[in-house]
């Protein structure tokens, strides 16, 4: 006996239209755009880390994926092209991609460096075409002008378009009209649903939920009882009810601020590892002050060469924004975690329990004069570094970064090693590459 055909969830096709633009292997796609001789070849980035950060689709087809050790990937594919990650150029291409999207609508949300949402609702009359035509034209412009591949999903909500853009990668275009949702969701495993992590997926399986369609077929109250507001919002989004509008505003609020740095080569030099950690602390607190926030908790983590990670978390006696205030505590946390003779590859700092900086409420036995001086010093350092270049003024322990050993993996990209006339490390022309042949 065959199962009954799914019934439509709604009769409308596009009461609203949201597009999701997702770069196809964005980093390697950019590298192939600026190095045309690499097109069609297996390319990966991440040479500076020793781990693959991004793999082209040519590399993916032979089983090479993100996170794989380079030596293992090169053993699997001797002809693999390995490049250092050129984040400056990737950022420029990202800005240009979002500029093209904004030609079609001002309501564009930059979700990450290689993906974003665009609200196309009400634009059919402006562009004299359907929403599908508008989205396809956007995709064609990005690919023609930047020479990179993108996939686009078009539907009624963010939850649906995230699934649609990933459905036919690379160079895919998947529109999901409201009256076609019931045909699309049965083809989506619950593991792919945006917002469901591994633990939630295991829970879904225990309840017999295997696809996104299985989930939305349950009553909304059932989703609410099982997962609370998160489950209810995902249920609404998958049924085409937009809970999360496209937000064009730059992000200014954070639940946490984290900074993570993987070394060019693993190191057992404890002062060098500590210097790497301090650089993360500097960057995290600089960002904290930029958004007028302060932190109540601090997490420090060290990852060993074999990817074993240890972490420790502390709660501050009061919220803090000045880097100098937490330095003694950071040293204690580091000493608790570090093991002499062990090679480390990554340091991580996470600032949590963030709140608006409304001034300092001193504890009874604190030194207000000293604390005020540290806060003023932190803001002065921010101003100097903003004007003259990042880390022109830095904390003393960070000076041990000069002890970094020279390795082939630390060669850097062309743009990192080349300053054009009039450029400085901080002020550079917004061009990805000069390729002039005479």
N, C-alpha and C positions, 0 to 999 in steps of 0.2 A: 504494500500500500504506500503510495507516494505522499510526501508531506504537502500540505496546501501551500499554494504560492503566497509569498509575502504580500501584504496589503499596503498600499501607499499610506504614509504618515500624514501627508498634506496634498492638496490639489494644486497649490500655487507652484510655479516654476522658480521664479526669482523675486520674492517680495523684498529681498535685499541681496546685494552681491559683494562678496569679499574674495579677494584673490590673495594667494600665498605664493610668493616667488622664492624659490629655493635653489641656490647655486649647486651645480653638479660637480662634485669633487672640486670645490671652489679654488683651493690653493693651487692644486696641480693644473686646473683649467686655466688659471691666470698665468702660470709658468709656461704653459703651452701656447698661450696667446702672445706672450712677449718673446718666446723662443719657438718660432714656427717649426724649426727642425725637430722639435720633440713631439709633434703631433703624431699620433698613432703608435707611440712608443710607451712602454710601462714606466711611469714616472712617480716618484714619491718625494715628499718633503719631510724634514725632520733630521737632517744630517747632523745638526748641531746638538741634538739630544740623544742620538743613537737609537731612537724609536720613531716609527713612522707616524707622522702627524696627519698626513693626508695621502691617499693613493688614487691615482688616475683610474678610470674605468678599464683601461688596458691592463693595469696591474691587478685590479680587482678580479678580472676575469680569470686570472691564473692563481687566485686564492690569496693574494697579498692584501692585508687589511690594516686599518689604523690600529696602532698599539703594538704591532709586531716588531720585535727587535730587528735592527737593520741587518745584522750578520745573518740572521735566520732568513730574512727576505732575499738577501743577495745569494745565499746558498740555494734558495728555491728558484731564483731567476738571475743568473749571472749577468744578463744584459740590462738589469734594472738601472735606471737613471736616478741617482740620489742627489737631492739638492737641499741646501740650507733653507730654512723658512724665511721668506722675505716679507715680513709683516707690514713694513712700510708700503710696499707696492700693493699688497692685498687690501690694505686699508683704502688706498686711492681707488682701486677698482670697485670696492664696496661703495664708496661715496658716489662714484659715477653711476653705479647701478641704481642707487636710490634716487639720484637726480632724474634718471630716465623714468622711473616709476612716478615721480612727482609731476612729470609732464601730463600725466593722465588724471591724477587726482592729488589734491593737497593732503588728503587723509592717508598718510603713509606711516606705518610704525616699523621702526628698525628693530627687529627682534634679536638679531645677532649680526656678525660681520657679513654673513652670506645668505641671510634670509630676512624677509619682511612681509608685512601684511599691507594690503591696499584696499580701501573701501571704494568700490566703484558704483555704489547705489545711486541711481538717478542720473547717470551719465550717458545713457543710451541716446538721448536727444542731442546732447552736445557733440557726440562723435558719430551720430547718424549710423548706428549699428547696434548689434546685440552685445550683451555682456561678454559672450564668448569671443566676438570679434575684437572687443577692446583688450581683453586679456591676451589674446593671440598676438595682437599688434605690439603690445608691451613686451612680450617675450621675444618677438622678432627684432625689435629695436635693440634690446639688450644684447642679443646674440650677434647682430650685425655690427653694432658700434663698438662692442668690447671684445668680440671674438671669444666669448666664453659661453658655455652651455648653462641654461637654467631650466628648471621644471616648474610648472604652474598648476596649482589647484584652484578651482573656482567653485564656490558654494555659498551657503547662507550663514556660516558661523566659522570662527577660528578653528574649533575642534574638527569640523569637517574638512576645511581646506588644508589643514596640516596633513591629514590622511590622504587627501586627493593629490597633493603635490608630490608625495612619495610613491604614488601608486604606479606610475609609468616612468621611472627614471632610467636613463638620462634623457634630456630634451623632451620630457613628457608634458602633456597638457590633458588634464582630467577635469571636466566640468561635472558637477553633481547638482542638478536642479532639485528643488524641493520635492517634486513628484517622482524623483528617481532615487531618493535616499534609501528606500526599501530595497532597491536593486544593488546598491553599492555596499551598504553595511554588512550584508552576509559574507562578503568577500574579504572582510578585514578581520584578522585574528585579534583577539582581545589584547594580545601583547603589543600591538601597534597603536593602541588608543593613547592619545596625548593626555598625560596626567596619571596614567596607570604605571606604577613601578612594579618590580619583580614580586614584592610581597603581596601587592593588591592582585596581581595576575594569579598567584597561587590561590588567593582567597576566591577569586572569580571561578577558577576551575573546580574548587570544592563545591560551588553552588551550580555547577553544570554550565557555566558561561564560557563559551569557546570563541564566540565572535562578538563584534560590536553590536550586531543585530540582536543577538541573544540578550545583551545587556539592556537595550532600549525596549525590548519586549516585556521586560519586568515592569511592575508598577513603579511610578516615581517615588512613592512612599517607601517601597522596598529599598531602592537605592539610597534614600535618605537615612533609613534605619541602619543600613550596613556601613555606609561610608560618610554619613553626615553631609555637610554643605558641599564638600568637594565632589562626592558622588552624585549629588543632586545637580550640580552645575554641569558636570560632564554629561549626564543623562540629557539635560536640556540642549546642550550644544550639539550632541550627536543627532538629536531629532530636529535640528535646524533652527532652534531658538537661540539667538545670539545673546549670551550672558556677558561675554567679554568684548566690548566694542574695540575697534581699531583706535589706538591711542597715539596720535602724532607727536605728543609732547616728549621732549627728551627726559629720560629717566632721572629723577632727582631724589627718590626715596629708596632706601635699601633696608632689607631685613638683616643682612650681614655684608661685610666687606672682606674679601679674601685675596691674598696674593700668594702665588705659588711659582717657584722657579726650579726648573730641572737643570742640573749642571751640564756643561759641555762634556765633561768626563767625571765619573764618580770619584769622590775624594775621601781620604781618611785623615786629611789635615784638619784638625778640630777647629782651629782659629779661622781657617778659610770657610769651613761649613758654617761657623757662627756668623761670619761676615755676610754670607749669602742670606742667612736668616734675618740679620739686621737690615739688609737692603729690602727684604719683604716687609719688615715692620715699618721702615721709613715710607715705603710706597703706600701701605695700607693706611697709615695715619695721615699722610698727605691728602689722600682721597677723602678720608673722614672729615678733615677740616674744610675741604673744598665745599662740602655739602652741609657745613655747619652742624655736624653731628658729633656725638661722643659715644664711647663704647663702655659696656658694663662687664663683658666677658672677653677673654682672650684665649684662643686655642693655638698651640704650637705643635707642629707635626714634623717628623723626620722620616724620610723614606730611604731604605737601604738599597744597595746595588741590586739585590735580588727581589726588590719590590715589597719587602716586609716593611710595614709602617707602624710607628708608635706615635701616640699623641697624648698631650696633657692639656686640660682646660682649667682655668682659674676664674673666679669671680672677683672683680675689683671691689674695694670698699666703697667706691663711688665712681660714677661715670667719668671717663678721662678722654681728652683729645690731644694732649701734648705727648709727643714721642718720648721725651726724656723721662717722663713720670714712670713709664712702665719698663724702662731699660733694666733696672736691677731685677725685676720680676722675670723678664725675658731670659736673663742670664741663668737664673735659678731653674727655670723650666727647661732650658737647653741642657744644663748640667744633669738634670734628672733623666733626660731622654738619651743623651749621647753615650755611645759605648766606644772607648778608645780602640783603635785598630780596625774598626768597622768602616767600610767605604759607603758613603752616602751619596745619593743621586738627586734628591729633591728636598727642599725645605718649604714649609707651608705655614702661613699665619692667617687666622680667621678672627675678625672682630665681630662680636655678636651683642645682642640686647641693645641695639642702637636706639638712640633717642636724640631729640633736638637739643643742641647745646644752648642752655639757658644760663650759663655762668656756673661758677663753682660753689657748691655748698660744702664748706670745709668741715672736716671732722674736728673733734675737740682738741687733739694734741698735734694737729698738722701745722706746718709752717707756711702761712699764707704768702709771705713775701717770696719765699723760694719757689712756691708753686706758680705764682703769678709770673715770675721771671722765666720759668720754663715754658709757660704758655706763650709769652711774648716772643721768646726765642724761636719757638716752633713756627709762629706766623711770619717772623722776619726771614727765617730760612725758606719758607714757601715763596715769599716775595722775591728773594734773591734768585732762587732757582727758576722761578717763572720768567724773570727778566733775562738771565744770563745762561740758562740751560739747566736741564735736569741734573741733580746731584752735584752741581758746582760747589754747594756747601753740603757736607754730609757728616754723619756721625763717625766718631773715631774708629770704632770696630770695623766699619765698612772699608777702611783703608787696606785691610788684609785681602780684599778682592784682587789686589795686584799679584797675589801669590798663585793665581790660577795658572795651571800648567798649560803650555802650548801644545795643542793637538790638531790633527788635520780636521777634526770635526768643528773646530772653532774658527775656521777661515772667514766666515761671514759672507754676506751676499754682495753683489756688485755695488748696490746703492749704499750699503753700510761702509764699504771700503773706499768709496769715491765721492769726494766733495767737488761740486762744480764751482765756477768762479762766483764769489760772493756768498756762498753757502756756509753755514756753520752746522755743528751737530744738532742744534736746536731749530734753526731756521733753514729749511730746505725747500727747493722748488717742488711743486706737486706734479712731478713726472715720474713714471715708473722706470724708464730705461732710455738711454740714448743709443741708437743703433744707426750710425751714419757711415755709409760706405762711399769711398771716393774712387 
